[in-house]
Amino acid sequence: MKKQDYFKENKIGYIDYKDVETLRKFLTPHARIQAGKRSGTDAKNQRMLSQAVKRARFMGLLPYVSR
Amino acid sequence: MSTTEDHKAEVYELGYLVLPSIPEDSLPNVVSNIKSVLKKAGVNEIAGEDPMHIDLAYTMSKTVGARKYVANDAYLGWVKFDTTPDKISSVKDSVEKIEEILRFLIIKTPRETSFTFAEAHKREVEREAKLEEAEAQLEAGEVKEVTEAVVE
């Protein structure tokens, strides 16, 4: 069965880079961004998610690499 | 052809990290410095949160003159405002000149604020309380089971 889009399910229209708790759900243990196929997010939300993660990394809220 | 008058106001967000070497009681000075920069640029403030202490995910550094600051923690704050796109570069240039700022980010954002650190903190506290309650219930249930077994 196809995985549901987390952002559609929770009616999140804008992914904020400061919302680290949500962003962390979509990172691998090495702090890489999970593939859209794996996370179930649609293409539009996946683009927004990757933008938010990159902004959070720049501001030191998330690591670029881990372990 | 678009002229300056034709520029439509856009909503921007300025997120900033303040150096950890700044004492906590002089943080309001830094915030008022930023706000005065925004005021001078003639922008209209919508929302924002004062800087709060966070641990950084990696070490950052900033060189001011001959001095190099290395930071593992910082104060993170943000302010949302609307202005025309032609004014944003002057905001960027002025914020760059504030020495107490370790790093900053200006982005376009929707007008509605969907996330604040205050709300996130509240959610976290509620979640922890629920978790503790569930643990207590589980423990009480287990104790009851053990007592029943002993009685039998």
Backbone of each chain as ProteinMPNN parsed JSONL, in Angstrom:
{"seq_chain_A": "MKKQDYFKENKIGYIDYKDVETLRKFLTPHARIQAGKRSGTDAKNQRMLSQAVKRARFMGLLPYVSR", "coords_chain_A": {"N_chain_A": [[0.833, -1.209, 0.0], [0.387, 2.29, -0.734], [2.296, 4.783, 0.893], [1.053, 7.366, 3.05], [0.929, 10.916, 2.544], [2.483, 12.836, 4.86], [2.248, 15.603, 5.302], [-0.022, 16.321, 3.892], [-1.907, 14.809, 5.211], [-1.866, 15.967, 7.761], [-2.651, 18.452, 7.157], [-0.742, 20.486, 6.546], [0.312, 23.339, 5.166], [2.519, 24.887, 4.737], [5.927, 24.325, 5.142], [7.901, 24.941, 7.8], [11.202, 26.088, 8.39], [12.065, 26.239, 10.978], [10.723, 24.384, 12.432], [11.91, 21.964, 13.746], [11.42, 19.467, 14.911], [9.467, 18.253, 13.309], [10.831, 18.189, 10.874], [12.92, 16.45, 11.415], [11.759, 13.943, 11.301], [11.951, 13.218, 8.711], [14.525, 12.638, 8.057], [17.425, 10.603, 7.493], [19.346, 8.253, 9.566], [21.889, 9.203, 9.084], [21.53, 11.827, 8.754], [20.707, 12.609, 6.238], [18.408, 13.705, 3.677], [15.393, 11.975, 3.451], [14.288, 9.933, 0.704], [11.612, 10.861, -1.489], [10.013, 8.759, -2.209], [10.332, 7.031, -0.11], [9.481, 8.484, 2.111], [6.924, 9.104, 1.439], [5.865, 11.537, 0.778], [4.366, 13.928, -1.471], [5.484, 15.253, -4.701], [5.545, 18.074, -4.65], [5.436, 18.754, -1.912], [7.74, 17.443, -1.148], [9.732, 18.948, -2.334], [9.379, 21.334, -0.957], [9.955, 20.449, 1.59], [12.668, 19.694, 1.343], [13.838, 22.15, 0.871], [13.261, 23.437, 3.304], [14.72, 21.835, 5.093], [17.31, 22.348, 4.24], [17.534, 25.048, 4.821], [17.274, 24.942, 7.591], [19.592, 23.562, 8.193], [21.541, 25.434, 7.469], [21.089, 27.357, 9.399], [21.988, 26.082, 11.608], [20.292, 24.394, 12.988], [19.836, 21.838, 12.257], [22.018, 19.053, 11.565], [24.573, 18.849, 8.967], [25.874, 16.516, 8.389], [25.889, 13.323, 10.046], [27.182, 11.072, 12.378]], "CA_chain_A": [[0.0, 0.0, 0.0], [1.161, 3.519, -0.819], [2.387, 5.554, 2.14], [0.339, 8.634, 2.998], [1.722, 12.136, 2.67], [2.355, 13.364, 6.227], [1.849, 17.017, 5.281], [-1.414, 16.378, 3.438], [-2.711, 14.235, 6.294], [-1.953, 16.916, 8.873], [-3.047, 19.74, 6.552], [0.347, 21.462, 6.697], [0.454, 23.986, 3.859], [3.856, 25.476, 4.618], [6.877, 23.645, 6.023], [8.775, 25.969, 8.367], [12.534, 25.548, 8.685], [12.304, 26.25, 12.432], [10.011, 23.25, 13.02], [12.929, 20.914, 13.642], [10.849, 18.18, 15.31], [8.814, 17.675, 12.126], [11.841, 17.934, 9.835], [13.717, 15.28, 11.813], [11.043, 12.718, 10.904], [12.248, 12.922, 7.298], [15.974, 12.485, 7.875], [17.964, 9.27, 7.78], [20.273, 8.344, 10.704], [23.085, 9.962, 8.7], [21.04, 13.205, 8.583], [20.388, 12.917, 4.842], [16.964, 13.818, 3.468], [14.827, 10.733, 2.922], [13.712, 10.022, -0.644], [10.162, 11.038, -1.476], [9.436, 7.42, -2.308], [10.405, 6.419, 1.211], [8.707, 9.248, 3.091], [5.53, 9.13, 0.999], [5.411, 12.899, 0.475], [4.249, 14.148, -2.914], [6.632, 15.986, -5.249], [5.51, 19.474, -4.238], [5.831, 18.82, -0.505], [9.126, 16.989, -1.028], [10.571, 20.109, -2.685], [9.283, 22.278, 0.152], [10.66, 19.824, 2.715], [14.122, 19.746, 1.162], [14.195, 23.571, 1.045], [13.206, 23.725, 4.745], [15.84, 21.14, 5.743], [18.546, 23.055, 3.869], [17.542, 26.295, 5.595], [17.525, 24.584, 8.994], [21.017, 23.211, 8.28], [22.31, 26.673, 7.405], [20.931, 28.067, 10.669], [22.547, 25.276, 12.694], [19.25, 23.673, 13.714], [20.021, 20.43, 11.878], [23.384, 18.839, 11.08], [24.767, 18.488, 7.558], [26.226, 15.085, 8.443], [25.818, 12.773, 11.395], [27.88, 9.794, 12.577]], "C_chain_A": [[0.867, 1.258, 0.0], [1.128, 4.277, 0.517], [1.675, 6.889, 1.988], [1.292, 9.811, 3.17], [1.447, 12.76, 4.041], [1.778, 14.776, 6.229], [0.409, 17.192, 4.807], [-2.329, 15.89, 4.553], [-2.933, 15.232, 7.411], [-2.297, 18.342, 8.42], [-2.01, 20.834, 6.794], [0.616, 22.056, 5.311], [1.835, 24.56, 3.634], [4.793, 24.795, 5.611], [7.903, 24.657, 6.498], [10.127, 25.363, 8.716], [12.825, 25.488, 10.188], [11.641, 25.053, 13.133], [10.878, 21.995, 12.922], [12.359, 19.531, 13.959], [10.19, 17.477, 14.118], [9.86, 17.3, 11.081], [12.648, 16.67, 10.128], [13.08, 13.96, 11.394], [11.456, 12.275, 9.499], [13.742, 12.843, 7.012], [16.377, 11.044, 8.157], [18.892, 9.38, 8.992], [21.561, 9.099, 10.384], [22.763, 11.425, 8.425], [20.848, 13.591, 7.126], [18.867, 12.994, 4.701], [16.457, 12.521, 2.848], [14.252, 10.954, 1.521], [12.197, 10.157, -0.532], [9.424, 9.706, -1.502], [9.332, 6.766, -0.924], [9.496, 7.141, 2.22], [7.231, 9.341, 2.7], [5.022, 10.519, 0.665], [5.301, 13.082, -1.042], [5.353, 15.104, -3.37], [6.7, 17.421, -4.741], [5.985, 19.613, -2.781], [7.276, 18.385, -0.3], [10.083, 18.132, -1.354], [10.58, 21.119, -1.542], [10.064, 21.767, 1.365], [12.166, 19.969, 2.556], [14.624, 21.18, 1.323], [14.268, 23.907, 2.546], [14.387, 23.079, 5.476], [17.146, 21.887, 5.475], [18.655, 24.374, 4.622], [17.863, 26.012, 7.055], [18.991, 24.216, 9.201], [21.861, 24.472, 8.325], [22.258, 27.408, 8.746], [21.404, 27.24, 11.868], [21.511, 24.53, 13.508], [19.329, 22.179, 13.433], [21.464, 20.251, 11.394], [23.428, 18.587, 9.575], [25.068, 16.997, 7.453], [26.136, 14.607, 9.882], [26.443, 11.385, 11.384], [28.986, 9.505, 11.56]], "O_chain_A": [[1.923, 1.306, 0.631], [0.09, 4.391, 1.169], [1.692, 7.482, 0.909], [2.316, 9.714, 3.846], [0.322, 13.159, 4.34], [0.925, 15.106, 7.053], [-0.296, 18.094, 5.259], [-3.384, 16.471, 4.81], [-4.035, 15.343, 7.949], [-2.24, 19.294, 9.198], [-2.343, 21.951, 7.189], [1.084, 21.366, 4.405], [2.281, 24.707, 2.496], [4.477, 24.702, 6.797], [8.686, 25.176, 5.701], [10.201, 24.265, 9.267], [13.726, 24.77, 10.619], [11.959, 24.747, 14.282], [10.613, 21.093, 12.126], [12.761, 18.538, 13.353], [10.334, 16.267, 13.94], [9.789, 16.23, 10.476], [13.01, 15.921, 9.22], [13.78, 12.974, 11.16], [11.327, 11.103, 9.144], [14.171, 12.966, 5.865], [15.746, 10.355, 8.96], [19.203, 10.494, 9.415], [22.247, 9.578, 11.287], [23.605, 12.174, 7.929], [20.827, 14.779, 6.803], [18.131, 12.42, 5.504], [17.005, 12.029, 1.861], [13.784, 12.047, 1.203], [11.58, 9.635, 0.398], [8.361, 9.548, -0.902], [8.376, 6.051, -0.622], [8.84, 6.517, 3.055], [6.383, 9.626, 3.546], [3.856, 10.671, 0.301], [6.049, 12.468, -1.803], [6.063, 15.689, -2.552], [7.781, 17.927, -4.438], [6.815, 20.463, -2.461], [7.962, 18.879, 0.595], [11.129, 18.267, -0.719], [11.618, 21.684, -1.196], [10.734, 22.527, 2.064], [12.865, 20.323, 3.506], [15.712, 21.4, 1.854], [15.202, 24.568, 3.0], [14.983, 23.689, 6.364], [17.981, 22.038, 6.367], [19.75, 24.774, 5.018], [18.627, 26.744, 7.685], [19.571, 24.513, 10.246], [22.791, 24.572, 9.124], [23.246, 28.002, 9.179], [21.238, 27.657, 13.014], [21.81, 24.074, 14.611], [18.941, 21.357, 14.263], [22.064, 21.192, 10.873], [22.437, 18.162, 8.981], [24.585, 16.31, 6.553], [26.288, 15.39, 10.819], [26.231, 10.616, 10.446], [29.635, 8.462, 11.633]]}, "seq_chain_B": "MSTTEDHKAEVYELGYLVLPSIPEDSLPNVVSNIKSVLKKAGVNEIAGEDPMHIDLAYTMSKTVGARKYVANDAYLGWVKFDTTPDKISSVKDSVEKIEEILRFLIIKTPRETSFTFAEAHKREVEREAKLEEAEAQLEAGEVKEVTEAVVE", "coords_chain_B": {"N_chain_B": [[6.128, 47.58, -18.317], [7.661, 47.579, -15.155], [7.513, 49.723, -12.397], [8.868, 51.322, -9.414], [6.644, 51.906, -7.907], [4.929, 50.012, -8.759], [5.713, 47.684, -7.544], [4.718, 44.986, -5.634], [3.894, 44.425, -2.205], [5.738, 42.044, -0.362], [5.887, 39.229, 1.832], [8.387, 38.738, 4.191], [10.831, 36.877, 6.083], [13.075, 37.292, 8.655], [15.503, 35.428, 9.999], [17.713, 35.0, 12.712], [20.931, 34.431, 14.25], [22.344, 35.079, 17.344], [25.483, 35.909, 18.715], [26.886, 33.751, 21.221], [28.496, 34.871, 23.121], [27.464, 37.24, 23.913], [26.069, 38.784, 26.704], [23.095, 37.642, 28.42], [21.403, 39.647, 29.357], [21.887, 41.764, 27.694], [20.723, 41.148, 25.345], [18.191, 42.273, 24.586], [19.066, 44.744, 23.589], [20.351, 44.066, 21.215], [18.174, 43.063, 19.808], [16.593, 45.378, 19.645], [18.265, 46.878, 18.083], [18.176, 45.469, 15.652], [15.488, 45.811, 15.092], [15.39, 48.562, 14.767], [16.89, 48.863, 12.495], [15.173, 47.652, 10.669], [13.042, 49.357, 10.853], [14.14, 51.677, 9.898], [14.474, 50.964, 7.272], [11.941, 51.086, 6.518], [9.98, 49.063, 6.756], [7.125, 46.93, 7.399], [6.366, 45.492, 10.328], [5.253, 42.205, 11.181], [5.144, 39.808, 12.737], [6.991, 37.95, 15.267], [9.683, 36.53, 17.267], [11.501, 36.748, 20.31], [15.082, 36.356, 20.786], [16.15, 33.076, 21.684], [17.949, 30.717, 23.672], [19.851, 28.247, 22.035], [21.31, 25.023, 21.321], [23.739, 24.549, 18.887], [23.766, 22.568, 15.86], [26.166, 22.105, 14.724], [29.576, 23.346, 14.793], [30.076, 26.814, 14.46], [31.668, 29.723, 13.014], [32.701, 33.145, 13.303], [34.316, 35.928, 11.978], [35.355, 38.929, 13.25], [36.915, 41.744, 12.474], [40.072, 41.349, 13.79], [39.407, 39.35, 15.392], [38.296, 36.067, 16.082], [35.315, 34.411, 16.467], [34.167, 31.449, 17.866], [31.475, 29.292, 17.842], [29.34, 27.092, 19.611], [26.873, 27.173, 20.539], [23.997, 29.364, 20.493], [21.853, 32.314, 20.274], [18.66, 32.168, 19.055], [16.5, 33.997, 17.027], [13.606, 35.466, 15.413], [11.968, 37.504, 12.926], [9.091, 38.657, 11.288], [8.088, 40.371, 8.388], [6.527, 42.771, 6.151], [7.351, 44.063, 2.983], [8.383, 45.943, 0.063], [10.023, 44.331, -2.699], [12.289, 45.817, -3.552], [13.4, 47.005, -1.357], [14.612, 45.121, 0.151], [17.29, 44.463, -0.188], [18.656, 46.527, 1.026], [17.959, 46.086, 3.647], [19.259, 43.67, 4.064], [21.967, 44.432, 3.74], [22.242, 46.176, 5.938], [21.736, 44.512, 8.141], [23.84, 42.778, 7.926], [25.889, 44.321, 8.881], [25.643, 44.388, 11.617], [27.41, 43.527, 14.358], [27.017, 41.677, 16.41], [25.559, 39.637, 15.402], [25.668, 36.307, 14.466], [24.916, 34.721, 12.312], [22.544, 35.008, 9.629], [19.306, 34.764, 7.993], [17.321, 35.532, 5.272], [14.131, 35.061, 4.096], [11.397, 34.422, 1.789], [8.029, 34.167, 2.814], [4.82, 32.745, 3.854], [2.031, 34.873, 4.86], [0.593, 34.098, 7.135], [1.414, 32.911, 10.359], [2.646, 29.832, 11.044], [4.197, 28.432, 12.746], [5.617, 28.71, 15.953], [8.165, 29.088, 18.433], [7.281, 29.153, 21.032], [4.771, 27.896, 20.949], [5.579, 25.369, 20.078], [7.112, 24.561, 22.241], [5.143, 24.41, 24.175], [3.586, 22.334, 23.167], [5.421, 20.278, 23.382], [5.774, 20.065, 26.164], [3.183, 19.265, 26.891], [3.07, 16.791, 25.592], [5.048, 15.367, 26.93], [3.928, 15.28, 29.492], [1.696, 13.697, 29.02], [2.947, 11.329, 28.305], [4.246, 10.663, 30.676], [2.06, 10.244, 32.292], [0.904, 8.032, 31.053], [2.921, 6.177, 31.488], [2.871, 6.012, 34.268], [0.356, 4.912, 34.614], [0.731, 2.469, 33.381], [2.64, 1.36, 35.035], [1.211, 1.187, 37.446], [-0.724, -0.656, 36.698], [0.874, -2.876, 36.226], [1.867, -3.332, 38.816], [-0.476, -4.022, 40.074], [-1.08, -6.407, 38.769], [1.083, -7.996, 39.581], [0.598, -8.095, 42.362], [-1.807, -9.437, 42.378], [-0.974, -11.909, 41.39], [0.709, -12.738, 43.459], [-1.124, -12.979, 45.558], [-2.663, -15.056, 44.618]], "CA_chain_B": [[7.314, 47.95, -17.512], [7.315, 47.784, -13.749], [8.217, 50.796, -11.694], [8.934, 51.076, -7.971], [5.277, 51.959, -7.359], [4.227, 48.791, -9.144], [6.15, 46.557, -6.732], [3.757, 44.576, -4.62], [4.541, 44.052, -0.943], [5.919, 40.61, -0.146], [6.172, 38.951, 3.237], [9.709, 38.149, 4.383], [11.169, 36.525, 7.462], [14.507, 37.376, 8.973], [15.914, 34.581, 11.12], [19.094, 35.374, 13.031], [21.609, 33.822, 15.398], [23.162, 36.058, 18.048], [26.673, 35.285, 19.318], [26.65, 33.341, 22.618], [29.331, 35.67, 24.031], [26.675, 38.397, 24.352], [25.329, 38.435, 27.931], [21.654, 37.522, 28.171], [20.669, 40.891, 29.636], [22.026, 42.767, 26.626], [20.027, 40.675, 24.138], [17.196, 43.259, 24.112], [19.745, 45.791, 22.808], [20.564, 43.519, 19.863], [16.85, 42.998, 19.172], [16.154, 46.74, 19.282], [19.145, 47.256, 16.979], [17.612, 44.856, 14.442], [14.185, 46.45, 14.809], [15.612, 49.927, 14.278], [17.335, 48.681, 11.104], [13.971, 47.371, 9.876], [12.231, 50.576, 10.854], [14.817, 52.63, 9.014], [14.211, 50.527, 5.89], [10.527, 51.383, 6.257], [9.179, 47.852, 6.577], [6.001, 46.799, 8.313], [6.553, 44.259, 11.1], [4.015, 41.429, 11.344], [5.249, 38.891, 13.883], [8.378, 37.651, 15.605], [9.963, 35.992, 18.603], [12.798, 37.2, 20.818], [16.076, 35.269, 20.729], [16.212, 32.094, 22.769], [19.203, 29.973, 23.616], [19.794, 26.898, 21.454], [22.595, 24.383, 21.012], [23.857, 24.408, 17.437], [24.014, 21.203, 15.398], [27.597, 22.031, 14.365], [30.318, 24.533, 15.22], [30.143, 27.91, 13.487], [32.604, 30.765, 13.43], [32.551, 34.453, 12.657], [35.486, 36.773, 12.209], [35.093, 40.375, 13.291], [38.243, 42.361, 12.545], [41.119, 40.358, 13.99], [38.919, 38.393, 16.362], [37.471, 34.989, 15.538], [34.394, 33.826, 17.442], [33.756, 30.082, 17.548], [30.26, 29.092, 18.633], [28.632, 25.812, 19.609], [25.501, 27.516, 20.901], [23.675, 30.737, 20.073], [20.476, 32.736, 20.545], [17.935, 32.202, 17.781], [15.283, 34.808, 17.01], [13.112, 35.728, 14.053], [10.984, 38.573, 12.783], [8.413, 38.593, 9.99], [7.684, 41.718, 7.998], [6.259, 42.887, 4.715], [7.967, 45.198, 2.312], [8.52, 45.743, -1.379], [11.292, 43.64, -2.971], [13.433, 46.705, -3.783], [13.993, 47.456, -0.084], [15.153, 43.996, 0.904], [18.758, 44.425, -0.237], [19.161, 47.47, 2.026], [17.799, 45.397, 4.944], [20.332, 42.668, 4.118], [23.237, 45.125, 3.967], [22.302, 46.728, 7.299], [21.823, 43.416, 9.127], [25.212, 42.254, 7.813], [26.813, 45.193, 9.616], [25.484, 44.212, 13.068], [28.508, 42.623, 14.728], [26.594, 40.641, 17.369], [24.851, 38.557, 14.691], [26.561, 35.248, 13.997], [24.445, 34.315, 10.989], [21.125, 35.332, 9.442], [18.675, 34.206, 6.787], [16.099, 36.246, 4.868], [13.377, 34.223, 3.151], [9.992, 34.776, 1.532], [7.223, 33.269, 3.63], [3.413, 33.156, 3.839], [1.694, 35.867, 5.886], [0.145, 33.434, 8.361], [2.483, 32.256, 11.111], [2.182, 28.484, 11.383], [5.071, 27.824, 13.76], [6.373, 29.56, 16.887], [8.885, 28.264, 19.415], [6.453, 29.102, 22.238], [3.775, 26.837, 20.737], [6.289, 24.085, 19.994], [7.504, 24.226, 23.611], [3.913, 24.034, 24.87], [3.236, 20.991, 22.656], [6.413, 19.34, 23.933], [5.435, 19.879, 27.589], [1.945, 18.471, 26.931], [3.393, 15.423, 25.172], [5.795, 14.743, 28.025], [2.981, 15.04, 30.582], [0.885, 12.549, 28.596], [3.826, 10.169, 28.341], [4.455, 10.34, 32.094], [0.784, 9.721, 32.784], [0.768, 6.683, 30.505], [3.903, 5.342, 32.191], [2.372, 5.814, 35.625], [-0.769, 3.98, 34.5], [1.303, 1.168, 33.049], [3.302, 0.886, 36.256], [0.146, 0.844, 38.405], [-1.313, -1.885, 36.167], [1.832, -3.961, 36.468], [1.899, -3.581, 40.263], [-1.726, -4.722, 40.386], [-0.932, -7.77, 38.247], [2.02, -8.703, 40.463], [-0.085, -8.342, 43.639], [-2.797, -10.505, 42.139], [-0.226, -13.162, 41.259], [1.203, -13.094, 44.801], [-2.305, -13.394, 46.339], [-3.028, -16.399, 44.131]], "C_chain_B": [[6.902, 48.166, -16.068], [8.157, 48.917, -13.166], [8.21, 50.485, -10.21], [7.533, 51.036, -7.373], [4.52, 50.661, -7.644], [4.59, 47.594, -8.286], [5.102, 46.237, -5.67], [4.507, 44.172, -3.362], [4.59, 42.534, -0.808], [6.204, 40.407, 1.335], [7.517, 38.228, 3.331], [9.892, 37.771, 5.839], [12.678, 36.608, 7.622], [14.753, 36.5, 10.195], [17.356, 34.903, 11.436], [19.621, 34.62, 14.24], [22.486, 34.896, 16.023], [24.304, 35.313, 18.726], [26.434, 34.917, 20.782], [27.466, 34.157, 23.62], [28.595, 36.922, 24.528], [25.929, 38.01, 25.63], [23.815, 38.525, 27.709], [20.897, 38.828, 28.408], [20.909, 41.983, 28.583], [21.421, 42.294, 25.299], [18.959, 41.664, 23.649], [17.815, 44.385, 23.284], [19.936, 45.35, 21.365], [19.24, 43.509, 19.101], [16.401, 44.395, 18.747], [17.003, 47.295, 18.132], [18.588, 46.75, 15.643], [16.32, 45.568, 14.058], [14.378, 47.855, 14.262], [16.093, 49.9, 12.82], [16.12, 48.484, 10.188], [13.112, 48.626, 9.742], [12.809, 51.601, 9.871], [14.552, 52.284, 7.542], [12.745, 50.727, 5.521], [9.677, 50.153, 6.025], [8.1, 47.78, 7.656], [6.098, 45.451, 9.034], [5.226, 43.534, 11.32], [4.069, 40.562, 12.601], [6.719, 38.668, 14.19], [8.507, 37.047, 16.989], [11.35, 36.451, 19.007], [13.794, 36.041, 20.815], [16.013, 34.361, 21.944], [17.449, 31.228, 22.567], [19.0, 28.599, 22.995], [21.217, 26.341, 21.32], [22.64, 24.169, 19.507], [24.189, 22.96, 17.065], [25.476, 21.008, 14.984], [28.26, 23.35, 14.76], [30.372, 25.571, 14.095], [31.196, 28.907, 13.933], [32.318, 32.05, 12.675], [33.775, 35.289, 12.987], [35.07, 38.239, 12.154], [36.445, 41.047, 13.485], [39.289, 41.276, 12.687], [40.652, 39.238, 14.912], [38.025, 37.334, 15.726], [36.622, 34.4, 16.665], [34.032, 32.426, 16.973], [32.573, 29.751, 18.45], [29.694, 27.686, 18.475], [27.175, 25.989, 20.039], [25.255, 28.971, 20.509], [22.26, 31.076, 20.52], [19.78, 32.885, 19.198], [16.66, 33.028, 17.909], [14.822, 35.006, 15.577], [12.107, 36.877, 14.074], [10.415, 38.529, 11.368], [7.929, 39.993, 9.64], [7.268, 41.735, 6.532], [6.84, 44.182, 4.176], [8.019, 44.93, 0.813], [9.903, 45.149, -1.661], [12.5, 44.563, -3.134], [14.108, 47.146, -2.488], [14.786, 46.361, 0.608], [16.689, 43.973, 0.897], [19.354, 45.405, 0.768], [19.03, 46.876, 3.425], [18.96, 44.43, 5.126], [21.671, 43.339, 4.444], [23.352, 45.643, 5.395], [22.435, 45.632, 8.343], [23.234, 42.826, 9.119], [26.193, 43.049, 8.679], [26.688, 45.045, 11.131], [26.474, 43.14, 13.534], [28.069, 41.461, 15.618], [25.911, 39.465, 16.68], [25.856, 37.584, 14.081], [26.201, 34.856, 12.564], [22.99, 34.74, 10.838], [20.625, 34.824, 8.099], [17.417, 35.016, 6.483], [15.39, 35.406, 3.814], [11.987, 34.812, 2.905], [9.137, 33.743, 2.249], [5.75, 33.663, 3.542], [3.097, 34.119, 4.995], [1.295, 35.222, 7.214], [1.335, 32.755, 9.037], [1.986, 30.891, 11.557], [3.03, 27.847, 12.477], [5.689, 28.906, 14.635], [7.046, 28.647, 17.903], [8.056, 28.113, 20.692], [5.427, 27.978, 22.124], [4.426, 25.465, 20.731], [6.672, 23.614, 21.395], [6.285, 23.732, 24.397], [3.505, 22.61, 24.482], [4.134, 19.937, 23.28], [6.097, 19.016, 25.396], [4.2, 19.001, 27.728], [2.226, 17.008, 26.611], [4.119, 14.672, 26.282], [4.883, 14.386, 29.186], [2.14, 13.804, 30.271], [1.687, 11.259, 28.724], [4.036, 9.696, 29.782], [3.212, 9.694, 32.682], [0.599, 8.269, 32.343], [1.706, 5.719, 31.214], [3.431, 5.0, 33.591], [1.238, 4.793, 35.625], [-0.274, 2.565, 34.262], [1.914, 0.53, 34.289], [2.276, 0.403, 37.28], [-0.496, -0.474, 37.992], [-0.434, -3.079, 36.447], [1.868, -4.347, 37.936], [0.685, -4.399, 40.669], [-1.612, -6.187, 39.966], [-0.045, -8.605, 39.162], [1.346, -9.047, 41.773], [-1.098, -9.468, 43.489], [-2.113, -11.86, 42.077], [0.248, -13.65, 42.623], [0.064, -13.629, 45.637], [-2.708, -14.805, 45.938], [-2.056, -17.436, 44.65]], "O_chain_B": [[5.918, 48.85, -15.787], [9.355, 49.03, -13.427], [7.615, 49.494, -9.786], [7.253, 50.254, -6.464], [3.618, 50.262, -6.907], [3.873, 46.593, -8.285], [4.667, 47.107, -4.916], [5.617, 43.644, -3.433], [3.619, 41.834, -1.099], [6.703, 41.308, 2.009], [7.753, 37.238, 2.639], [9.198, 38.281, 6.718], [13.442, 36.063, 6.825], [14.271, 36.793, 11.289], [18.159, 35.066, 10.518], [18.866, 34.225, 15.129], [23.274, 35.545, 15.335], [24.114, 34.215, 19.249], [25.833, 35.702, 21.515], [27.178, 34.147, 24.816], [29.055, 37.585, 25.458], [25.222, 37.002, 25.64], [23.323, 39.348, 26.937], [19.886, 39.097, 27.758], [20.22, 43.003, 28.576], [21.579, 42.945, 24.266], [18.825, 41.88, 22.444], [17.17, 44.921, 22.384], [19.724, 46.115, 20.424], [19.173, 43.884, 17.93], [15.895, 44.584, 17.64], [16.521, 48.08, 17.315], [18.531, 47.48, 14.653], [16.078, 45.884, 12.893], [13.624, 48.295, 13.395], [15.759, 50.776, 12.022], [16.039, 49.053, 9.099], [12.545, 48.915, 8.688], [12.091, 52.279, 9.136], [14.425, 53.163, 6.69], [12.356, 50.562, 4.365], [8.761, 50.172, 5.203], [8.158, 48.469, 8.674], [5.932, 44.398, 8.418], [4.206, 44.161, 11.608], [3.153, 40.584, 13.423], [7.591, 39.14, 13.461], [7.563, 37.052, 17.778], [12.259, 36.538, 18.181], [13.394, 34.877, 20.84], [15.846, 34.815, 23.076], [17.926, 31.037, 21.448], [18.086, 27.869, 23.378], [22.188, 27.09, 21.22], [21.683, 23.664, 18.919], [24.804, 22.228, 17.84], [25.959, 19.878, 14.906], [27.582, 24.342, 15.028], [30.67, 25.252, 12.944], [31.575, 28.931, 15.104], [31.773, 32.045, 11.572], [34.212, 35.347, 14.136], [34.517, 38.717, 11.164], [37.05, 40.929, 14.551], [39.402, 40.392, 11.838], [41.395, 38.295, 15.184], [37.126, 37.643, 14.943], [37.147, 33.951, 17.684], [33.637, 32.233, 15.824], [32.649, 29.907, 19.668], [29.582, 27.161, 17.367], [26.36, 25.075, 19.916], [26.195, 29.715, 20.23], [21.554, 30.233, 21.074], [20.235, 33.62, 18.321], [15.841, 32.784, 18.794], [15.571, 34.742, 14.636], [11.489, 37.174, 15.096], [11.146, 38.385, 10.389], [7.42, 40.714, 10.498], [7.61, 40.833, 5.768], [6.818, 45.23, 4.822], [7.733, 43.822, 0.358], [10.854, 45.436, -0.934], [13.628, 44.139, -2.881], [15.25, 47.607, -2.507], [15.543, 46.63, 1.541], [17.311, 43.519, 1.857], [20.431, 45.156, 1.309], [19.872, 47.12, 4.29], [19.572, 44.368, 6.193], [22.414, 42.875, 5.309], [24.421, 45.566, 6.002], [23.161, 45.794, 9.324], [23.759, 42.428, 10.159], [27.197, 42.513, 9.149], [27.549, 45.533, 11.862], [26.372, 41.979, 13.138], [28.673, 40.389, 15.588], [25.705, 38.418, 17.293], [26.744, 37.954, 13.313], [27.076, 34.684, 11.715], [22.272, 34.824, 11.834], [21.402, 34.502, 7.2], [16.549, 35.165, 7.342], [15.963, 35.077, 2.776], [11.474, 35.594, 3.706], [9.491, 32.564, 2.286], [5.447, 34.803, 3.189], [3.823, 34.163, 5.988], [1.619, 35.736, 8.284], [2.155, 32.111, 8.383], [1.039, 30.785, 12.337], [2.634, 26.843, 13.07], [6.219, 29.896, 14.131], [6.549, 27.56, 18.196], [8.114, 27.079, 21.357], [5.23, 27.205, 23.063], [3.896, 24.514, 21.305], [6.574, 22.428, 21.709], [6.369, 22.779, 25.171], [3.134, 21.797, 25.329], [3.684, 18.855, 23.657], [6.145, 17.86, 25.815], [4.16, 18.104, 28.57], [1.7, 16.103, 27.259], [3.845, 13.5, 26.542], [5.031, 13.328, 29.798], [1.9, 12.969, 31.143], [1.18, 10.237, 29.185], [4.008, 8.5, 30.07], [3.287, 8.739, 33.455], [0.202, 7.404, 33.124], [1.336, 4.582, 31.507], [3.564, 3.865, 34.05], [1.156, 3.931, 36.5], [-0.772, 1.6, 34.843], [1.736, -0.658, 34.559], [2.445, -0.648, 37.899], [-0.781, -1.318, 38.842], [-0.904, -4.144, 36.846], [1.896, -5.53, 38.276], [0.771, -5.325, 41.475], [-1.998, -7.09, 40.708], [-0.357, -9.753, 39.481], [1.492, -10.166, 42.264], [-1.227, -10.332, 44.356], [-2.604, -12.84, 42.637], [0.194, -14.846, 42.908], [0.232, -14.616, 46.353], [-3.046, -15.637, 46.78], [-2.199, -18.621, 44.348]]}, "name": "protein", "num_of_chains": 2, "seq": "MKKQDYFKENKIGYIDYKDVETLRKFLTPHARIQAGKRSGTDAKNQRMLSQAVKRARFMGLLPYVSRMSTTEDHKAEVYELGYLVLPSIPEDSLPNVVSNIKSVLKKAGVNEIAGEDPMHIDLAYTMSKTVGARKYVANDAYLGWVKFDTTPDKISSVKDSVEKIEEILRFLIIKTPRETSFTFAEAHKREVEREAKLEEAEAQLEAGEVKEVTEAVVE"}
